[in-house]
């Protein structure tokens, strides 16, 4: 028999190296998707589906490479500052059909450049947080919220890029003017009505009332001051009249030589 071929010894690190890679992969997969959510990967694009999962707050362990995040049909009532600040690749965020009432001024920080669609419809938003939404370039859905139609709302809408497909479903739940309650918001604004003019008129009336009050006080004080001085002058005059008149000396009455 020929000499037996020398077999290269197997490195003892190979099994350990494979086990480490497998462990790291398992840890990554386990930590990349929030509990009760699904994170399918389509051609390298990660979508996070947390719809109807009973969530009461925004999960903190959302994958950083997510491009789609669906948090609809939950019980989320508050969106704190920095809730999505690590999601720089996010393109679509669905927060519809929740109970959102409060939105922090920096709730969507980190999303200004890449986000294309933000769905906040079917929530409990009364006042639009201009500081939180004004910097976004995404289309925003705000339909089916109990909006309070006032000057701040009209000013905020000037800075937002509303989704044209849902803007007709925005209505005034309450309003500074009673006649606008229940009317579509777009109809109110298209009629040429300025909600800010009502605010300014109310402010002007309040200023006029205040100025009138001050004017009345000043006039009252002047009248009181004049009458008081007149009374003192009259008393002084009566006092002078009551004094006995002194006789004029003869020497003072004789002509000077």
FENRANOR-V224642 format. One line per field, one symbol per residue. phi: phi as a letter, one per 30 degrees, with the letter a starting at -180 (. if undefined). psi: psi as a letter, one per 20 degrees, with the letter a starting at -180 (. if undefined). burial: # if it has 16 or more other C-alpha atoms within 10 Angstrom, else .. A space follows every 10 residues. Layout:
phi: ???
psi: ???
burial: ???
//
This chain:
phi: .dddddcddd dddddddddd dddddddddd cdbddicbbd cchicdcccb dhcidcaddc cdedcdcbbc cdhbbdcbcd didbdccdcd cbbccdhcbd ccbddcdcdj cedcdcbbcc dhbbdcbddd ddcdddcddb cbdhbddcdb ddddddddcc cddddbddcc bddbadcedc didedddddd didcdddddd dddddddddd ddddddddde dddddddddd dddddddddd dddddddddd ddddddd
psi: qrpppppppp piighhghhg ggghgggghh iipqqjrqmq oolioppook pljjpirpqi kpphjpipoo krlakpipor pkhkiimijp hppokrlbkp hppqhkhkpi ihhhphpook qlbkphppnh hhihiqjqpp pjqlqmqooa ghgghhhhiq nqohiihijp qogrqhphii piqphhhghh ijpohhhggh ggggghgggg hhgggggggg gggggggghg gghghhghgh hipppqqpqh hhiqqp.
burial: .......... .......... .......... .###..#.#. .....##### ##..#.##.. .##.###### ########## ..##.##### ########## ########## ##.####### ########## .###.##### ########## ####.#...# ###...#.## ######...# #.###..#.. ....##.... .......... .......... .......... .......... .......... .......
//
